[in-house]
Every structure is written in C-alpha cells, then in structure tokens.
Amino acid sequence: MSLFERRQQFHFDIMSKVICFIVFILSHTLIIDGQHVQTMPPQYACTASSLTLRCPAGSVIVVASAEYGVAQVDGSCSYTPGDCLADAMSTVNCISDSVTCSIYATKKKLPECNNQYGNYIHIEYDCVPISINDPAKEYNVCQQNSTDITSDHGILKSPGSPSQFQLTIFECFRAIHAPDNKIVRLWLTDLYVSSAESNCPNDHVYVVDNVQTFRHCGTKRYAYPYLCSSTILIQYKTTTQSSFYRGMRMYFEIVDRSPNDNCPNGSVTPAPVTTTIPTDVTTAVPVYVVLGIASPLRSFQICKGESHTLQCPANYVVAVRTNIYGVTPTDQCEDHDASKHCVLAIDPTFYCLQSCTYMYTGNRVIPSCSNKIAAYRYVEYQCIPLNTELVSPNTTCPADGSKVPIQIDSRGRFQSYRYDSPILRKMNCTYRLKTKPGNIMHIYALGISLTDYSSDCTKNKISFIEDGETAGADFCVERSYRLIYSTCSNEIDMRYIVTDD
C-alpha cells in the first residue's frame, strides 16, 4: 500500500460508522441566470421492465447514451466492470417536451455480446433548458444579415418553432463562435421535419465543425459529442409542409476547452503549452469558489502515455463523475464518443483529495471490446467544497415520527446525529429537504459509513424518496467524494435508518 493510500485509508477510518454529505441547490442566481444544462446521474433498469427519466420544469430530456448490458454477476441490473455493452438508443423515444419519459427495456439477444440476452439497460441523459429569460439570447437560424453568435449560452430556433412551422425560402446558415480557448457544447432539443428521402437532401439540420458534419432530419433529439472547432456552423432547410411539423430548436453553452482535447491541427488557434502535464489550475478565483458551491462539470481525455493533473482550490476536493476507457474502430486516439466507440466505465481505482494525477500507460485490455487495448481514457469530475454551513439538527428523531424539516438556501452540509462519535445510535428518521420552488438539489457524499465496510444496506442505510413515494437507491458505504443523487424537484425526503448499532 502506497503512502497516499495509507493516508487516504486513515482519513476514512476515523469517520467509521457516521454519515456526512453535502447538498447544493441549483438556483436561478448561481451561474449567469441559472438556465444551464444539468447532467443527471446514470439510470439503470432490468430488462423486461421500465424506468422513468425526470427533469425539472423548464427543461427537456435529451438522452446522451443508452446501452444494454450483459451482467457478469447473476441477477445484477447495474453495470459491473467487465460487462459486455451494446447500443440501445433505438429503445429511446423521448421526443416531447414533457419533464418525464418512460423507457421499456426489452429483453433481447445482443449480437455484440455473442447473442447473450441483455440483463439491464443503462441510460445517461441531460436536462436541457427549452426557454430562456433573456430574449436577447434567443436566436433565429434564418435571420438575414446576421452576425456570429458569441453569447455564453442561448437557444437557436427555426422560424415559427414550434407551433407555427414555416418553410425556408433558402438554406439558412448561422454560426456560433467561441474564443480559441473555449468550445461550444450543443444539444438538439427538438427537431420535427420531413424524413421522406434518404440522406435528408431537402429537409435537414446540419452541424458542421472543422472535423466532422452531423446531419439529422425527421424527429430527433441529440446531445452532440465534443466539437473541436471554436466556430460551429448550423445549416437548416425545410421544403416539405405538414401541420404536424415543429421545425428545429437547439441549446448551446460556451465552456472551457480541455487542455488536451486531441483535436486536429487547424481546428482552433492552439494555446501555448508550457508543461508536459496539463492541469486545470487557474490563477483567478473561480466564481464557484466565490459562491461556495460545486464547480461546473469538467472533463479531460488522455491518450496512451499521457497524464493529466486535477487541481481544486483550497478547501475543495475532487469528485470524479465518470471514468471511461475507450476502444476506437481505428485503434487510434479519437475524441470520446460513446455512440461510436466500445467503452468501459469503471469506478476510480484511487480517490483524490484536493488534487491527483491521472495517467494512462496504454495497456488497458477491455474484455467486453474483443480484448482490445483502450486507445484513451476519458474522465469527468467536479470540485466540491468541504466547509459549508451545517444544516442538519444535532437531535434525535421526533418521538411522534414526524418529518424533520430542513430548509436549504443555496448549499448546506448534513451530518448524522453525534457525527463525531464512532458509535452509531439506533434511529429511524425522515428528513424533509426543501429549497426554493423551481430549483433542484445535487447531493454529494463526503463520507458514508453505516456498516463495517460491507455493502449490505438492509439494516443501516440512507435513501431518498421523491414525491413521498418514489424511492431511489440506498446508501450505506461511500468512501469517495462523489455525486450520489439529483432531485427532480425542490423537495425530497431522506430516510436515515440504523437498526444495527
């Protein structure tokens, strides 16, 4: 065991049999006007059953990836490293502006997995705004004599979308431009035009950067992968009329470019490189530190033989959201795209504190990808604060069994009763976490240890319950800093149960 691992083990051992997590509220005042995309926790369901995706009001569900999985562990309905995965986007039909979408996971044989039956489906999705408070950030894709769009986020629509569909007199063009050190993230949140002809010659939306072109027609919602160019060109054309058609709507955000995004030369003006190991350290105080909240989601990709250092500000720690190895058709390092690459998501092999370095030696064999060697490693993470205000009462459960109300403004930290004591007390409490209407909550684990290093949560656990009845996952052991739950509304019940002390 390395010195780092020993220190890390000690850090968690002294918190044995306690619970602590942190809550952040995504409100309309945290970043710009609060109307930004929220990446939701992955969802799982056994085959021959359904699951429901949910988003807060004012946003729409855009599924980024859907995969069937053949479980190595009998009876498992969630991903385990080594499971064989196959594309399942054909099962997704989330094409309305509803805040919910139900998906049925059909039990079927998977040719990619030696014709074995899939055991579960794995869905990753975003909640994307469909309206915006600032009218100046709503753009018409067909506006004549238009200039490049340079705002930090906004919505791009076709004329008359969605209720007064219009044909285009000519091919419409609109460009979104970002500084060279940033990129455009893009979501197609609604498309309903004709799909009568193959290759979409007369009715379509194109997204073009310097590396690739995306073409869509018919009915579609789509989360675009990493776009290399700092200028993205949107082309839109419709020549077929129907009373059912709605046209096109997109949402975009301007975000920091990954320091080693592996984009081809010529797609951007490259920034000077001063070190061999790029980091995410900035000299200016980030706005999230000023506000005392979690950072936006960050990502990086490393190829064979490369390294990347993650560095958070003081009193912040790294919470890894995604850790993926990718096999490409060419066996070369390409931009991460789960829809085109064979990928394997695994839990982090070590835990970061304020900083850590990720490396890829280039010898990771992926059994579920025909035993090929991964061409890259892709990681998404956030920086989360440790020292926020305490919102939990240091009291036992009410004798009458009533819920304990906890009002949260923009952030807060929850600790169990007698958190500093190594001895658990038998408890059965329900806490009602509540924030302002129109907001949702992201809940991060700082350390949960309700069992003696066992993942059996039958006796001691916490669980989150939506709408007073929809129960989420149970948690009893969590020794890493990570996002464990995102709410669908501004209220949620949290049950804290200890029956075995």
Residue pairs with C-beta under 8 A, 6 or more apart in sequence:
1 9
4 350
5 350
8 350
8 351
8 353
11 353
12 447
12 449
12 479
15 447
15 449
16 422
16 449
17 422
17 423
17 424
17 449
17 450
17 452
18 415
18 416
18 419
18 420
18 421
18 422
18 424
18 447
18 449
19 414
19 415
19 416
19 419
19 447
19 448
19 449
19 450
19 462
19 496
20 413
20 414
20 415
20 416
20 419
20 445
20 446
20 447
20 448
21 413
21 414
21 443
21 444
21 445
21 446
21 448
21 484
22 384
22 385
22 386
22 388
22 411
22 412
22 413
22 414
22 443
22 444
22 446
23 391
23 408
23 411
23 412
23 413
23 414
23 433
23 441
23 442
23 443
23 444
24 293
24 294
24 384
24 410
24 411
24 441
24 442
24 444
25 408
25 409
25 410
25 411
25 435
25 436
25 439
25 440
25 441
26 34
26 38
26 439
26 440
26 441
26 442
27 34
27 410
27 435
27 436
27 438
27 439
28 34
28 35
28 133
28 438
28 439
29 410
30 291
30 293
30 410
31 287
31 288
31 296
32 152
32 153
33 132
33 133
33 134
35 58
35 129
35 131
35 132
35 133
35 153
36 129
36 153
36 253
36 296
37 126
37 127
37 128
37 129
37 185
37 187
37 251
37 253
38 55
38 56
38 59
38 126
38 127
38 440
38 486
39 124
39 126
39 297
39 321
40 53
40 55
40 124
40 125
40 126
40 127
40 486
41 483
41 484
41 485
41 486
42 79
42 122
42 123
42 124
43 51
43 53
43 122
43 123
43 124
43 125
44 51
44 77
44 78
44 79
44 120
44 121
44 122
44 123
45 51
45 77
45 103
45 105
45 120
45 121
45 123
46 77
46 105
46 119
46 120
47 68
47 105
47 106
47 107
47 108
47 117
47 118
47 119
47 120
47 121
48 105
48 106
48 107
49 104
49 105
50 102
50 103
50 104
50 105
51 102
51 103
51 105
51 121
51 123
52 100
52 101
52 102
52 103
53 61
53 63
53 94
53 100
53 101
53 102
53 103
53 123
53 125
54 61
54 99
54 100
54 466
54 488
55 61
55 99
55 100
55 127
55 488
56 99
56 127
56 438
56 439
56 440
56 488
56 489
57 99
57 438
58 129
58 130
58 131
58 438
59 99
59 127
59 128
59 129
59 130
60 97
60 98
60 99
60 127
60 128
60 129
60 130
60 189
60 190
60 221
61 94
61 98
61 99
61 100
61 101
61 125
61 126
61 127
61 128
61 221
62 94
62 125
62 126
62 127
62 128
62 187
62 188
62 189
62 221
62 222
62 223
63 89
63 92
63 94
63 123
63 124
63 125
63 221
63 223
64 124
64 125
64 126
64 223
64 338
65 89
65 122
65 123
65 124
65 338
65 339
66 87
66 88
66 89
66 91
66 92
66 103
66 121
66 122
66 123
66 124
67 85
67 86
67 87
67 88
67 121
67 122
67 338
68 85
68 86
68 87
68 88
68 105
68 108
68 110
68 113
68 118
68 120
68 121
68 122
69 79
69 83
69 84
69 85
69 86
69 118
69 119
69 120
69 121
69 122
70 83
70 84
70 85
70 86
70 110
70 113
70 116
70 117
70 118
70 119
71 77
71 80
71 83
71 119
71 120
72 80
72 82
72 83
73 80
76 119
76 120
77 119
77 120
78 120
78 122
79 120
79 122
79 345
81 344
81 345
81 346
81 347
82 344
82 367
82 368
83 368
84 110
84 112
84 113
84 114
84 116
84 368
85 112
85 113
85 122
85 342
85 343
85 344
85 368
86 110
86 111
86 112
86 113
86 118
87 112
87 339
88 105
88 118
88 121
88 122
89 339
91 103
91 104
91 105
91 106
91 121
92 103
92 123
93 101
93 103
94 101
94 103
94 125
94 221
95 192
95 219
95 220
95 221
97 130
97 190
99 488
103 121
103 123
105 118
105 120
105 121
107 117
107 118
108 117
108 118
109 115
109 116
109 117
109 118
110 116
110 117
110 118
113 368
124 338
126 187
126 223
128 187
128 189
128 251
129 155
129 251
130 155
130 189
130 190
130 249
130 251
131 155
132 138
132 153
132 154
132 155
136 151
137 151
137 153
137 154
137 155
138 154
138 155
138 157
139 146
139 149
139 154
139 155
139 156
139 157
139 174
140 146
140 156
140 157
140 158
140 159
140 174
141 156
141 157
141 158
141 159
141 172
141 174
141 234
141 236
141 248
142 158
142 159
142 168
142 172
142 174
142 236
143 174
146 174
148 175
148 176
148 177
148 231
149 156
149 174
149 175
149 176
149 177
149 252
150 176
150 177
150 178
151 254
152 253
152 254
153 251
153 252
153 253
153 254
154 251
154 252
155 249
155 250
155 251
155 252
156 174
156 176
156 234
156 248
156 249
156 250
156 251
156 252
157 247
157 248
157 249
157 250
158 166
158 168
158 172
158 236
158 238
158 247
158 248
158 249
159 166
159 168
159 247
160 166
160 247
161 190
161 246
161 247
161 248
161 249
162 190
162 192
162 246
162 247
162 249
163 246
165 238
165 241
165 242
165 243
165 245
165 246
165 247
166 238
166 247
167 238
167 239
167 240
167 241
168 236
168 237
168 238
168 239
170 237
171 235
171 236
171 237
172 234
172 235
172 236
172 237
173 233
173 234
173 235
174 233
174 234
174 236
175 231
175 232
175 233
175 234
176 184
176 186
176 231
176 232
176 234
176 252
177 230
177 231
178 184
178 230
178 231
178 254
179 230
180 230
180 257
180 268
180 269
180 270
180 271
181 256
181 257
181 271
182 230
182 254
182 255
182 256
182 257
183 226
183 227
183 228
183 229
183 230
183 254
183 255
183 256
183 257
183 261
184 227
184 230
184 232
184 252
184 253
184 254
185 224
185 227
185 252
185 253
185 254
185 255
186 207
186 224
186 227
186 232
186 250
186 251
186 252
187 221
187 222
187 223
187 224
187 250
187 251
187 252
188 205
188 207
188 216
188 220
188 221
188 222
188 223
188 224
188 248
188 249
188 250
189 221
189 249
189 250
189 251
190 221
190 246
190 247
190 248
190 249
191 205
191 216
191 217
191 218
191 219
191 220
191 221
191 222
191 246
191 247
191 248
191 249
192 218
192 219
192 244
192 245
192 246
192 247
193 203
193 204
193 205
193 217
193 218
193 238
193 240
193 245
193 247
193 248
194 202
194 203
194 217
194 218
194 238
194 239
194 240
194 242
194 245
195 203
195 217
195 218
195 219
196 203
196 240
199 215
200 215
200 216
200 217
200 218
202 237
202 238
202 239
202 240
203 217
203 237
203 238
203 239
203 240
204 215
204 216
204 217
204 235
204 236
204 237
205 215
205 216
205 217
205 234
205 235
205 236
205 248
206 213
206 214
206 215
206 233
206 234
206 235
206 236
207 213
207 214
207 224
207 227
207 232
207 233
207 234
207 235
208 214
208 232
208 233
208 234
208 235
209 227
209 228
209 229
209 231
209 232
209 233
209 267
210 228
210 229
210 264
210 266
210 267
211 227
211 228
211 229
211 263
211 264
211 267
211 335
214 222
214 224
216 222
225 335
225 336
225 337
225 339
226 258
226 261
226 335
226 336
226 337
228 261
228 263
228 264
228 267
228 268
228 335
229 263
229 267
229 268
230 267
230 268
230 269
232 252
234 250
236 248
238 245
238 247
255 296
256 298
257 268
258 299
258 300
258 301
259 278
259 279
259 280
259 300
259 308
260 278
260 300
260 301
260 302
260 303
260 306
260 308
261 301
261 335
262 301
262 303
262 333
262 334
262 335
262 376
263 335
276 307
277 307
277 308
277 309
277 357
278 300
278 308
278 309
279 308
279 309
279 310
279 311
280 298
280 300
280 309
280 310
280 311
281 309
281 311
285 313
286 295
286 313
288 294
288 295
288 296
288 383
289 313
289 316
289 385
291 410
292 385
292 388
292 410
292 411
293 385
293 410
293 411
294 319
294 382
294 383
294 384
294 385
294 442
294 444
295 312
295 316
295 382
295 383
295 384
296 382
297 321
297 380
297 381
297 382
298 380
298 381
298 382
298 383
299 322
299 378
299 379
299 380
299 381
300 308
300 358
300 378
300 379
301 333
301 335
301 336
301 376
301 377
301 378
301 379
302 308
302 358
302 359
302 360
302 376
302 377
303 333
303 360
303 362
303 375
303 376
304 333
304 360
304 361
304 362
304 375
304 376
305 360
305 361
305 362
306 359
306 360
307 357
307 358
307 359
307 360
308 357
308 358
308 359
308 379
309 355
309 356
309 357
309 358
310 318
310 352
310 355
310 356
310 357
310 358
310 381
311 354
311 355
312 318
312 354
312 355
312 383
313 383
314 354
315 385
315 386
315 387
316 354
316 383
316 384
316 385
316 386
317 352
317 353
317 354
317 383
317 384
317 386
317 481
318 352
318 353
318 354
318 355
318 356
318 381
318 382
318 383
318 481
319 381
319 382
319 383
319 384
319 444
319 480
319 481
319 482
319 483
320 348
320 352
320 379
320 380
320 381
320 480
320 482
321 380
321 381
321 382
321 482
321 483
322 345
322 378
322 379
322 380
322 381
323 345
323 346
323 347
323 348
323 377
323 378
323 379
324 336
324 338
324 343
324 344
324 345
324 346
324 377
324 378
324 379
325 343
325 344
325 346
325 364
325 366
325 374
325 376
325 377
325 378
326 334
326 336
326 338
326 341
326 342
326 343
326 344
326 374
326 375
326 376
326 377
326 378
327 341
327 342
327 343
327 366
327 369
327 372
327 373
327 374
327 375
328 334
328 340
328 341
328 375
328 376
329 340
329 341
331 372
331 373
331 375
332 375
333 375
333 376
334 341
334 375
334 376
336 343
336 376
336 378
342 366
342 368
342 369
342 370
342 372
343 369
343 378
344 366
344 368
344 369
344 374
348 480
350 356
351 479
351 480
351 481
352 381
352 481
358 377
358 379
360 374
360 376
360 377
362 373
363 373
364 373
364 374
364 377
365 371
365 372
365 373
365 374
366 372
366 373
366 374
382 483
384 444
384 481
385 411
386 446
388 411
388 412
388 413
389 411
389 412
389 413
390 412
390 413
390 414
390 415
391 406
391 407
391 408
391 412
391 413
391 414
392 406
392 413
392 414
392 415
392 416
392 431
393 404
393 406
394 415
394 417
394 418
395 417
396 417
396 425
396 427
397 404
397 427
397 428
397 429
398 404
398 429
403 430
403 431
403 432
403 493
404 429
404 430
404 431
404 432
405 431
405 432
405 434
406 412
406 414
406 431
406 432
406 433
406 434
407 434
407 435
408 433
408 434
408 435
408 441
409 435
409 436
413 446
414 431
414 494
416 427
416 496
417 425
417 427
418 425
423 501
424 450
424 460
424 498
424 501
425 498
425 501
426 498
426 499
426 501
427 496
427 497
427 498
428 495
428 496
428 497
428 498
428 499
429 495
429 496
429 497
430 493
430 494
430 495
430 496
431 493
431 494
431 495
431 496
432 491
432 492
432 493
432 494
433 441
433 487
433 491
433 492
433 493
433 494
434 490
434 491
435 441
435 490
435 491
436 490
437 490
438 490
439 490
440 486
440 487
440 488
440 489
440 490
441 486
441 487
441 490
441 492
442 483
442 485
442 486
442 487
443 464
443 483
443 484
443 485
443 486
443 487
444 481
444 482
444 483
444 484
445 475
445 478
445 480
445 481
445 482
445 484
446 481
447 478
447 479
448 462
448 475
448 476
448 477
448 478
448 479
449 477
449 478
449 479
450 457
450 460
450 461
450 462
450 476
450 477
450 498
451 457
451 459
451 460
451 476
451 477
453 477
454 476
454 477
455 476
455 477
456 476
457 474
457 475
457 476
457 477
459 497
459 498
459 499
459 500
460 476
460 497
460 498
460 499
460 500
461 474
461 475
461 476
461 495
461 497
462 474
462 475
462 476
462 494
462 495
462 496
462 497
463 471
463 472
463 473
463 474
463 475
463 494
463 495
463 497
464 471
464 472
464 473
464 485
464 487
464 492
464 493
464 494
464 495
465 471
465 472
465 492
465 493
465 494
465 495
466 472
466 487
466 488
466 489
466 492
467 489
468 493
472 485
473 484
473 485
475 484
478 484
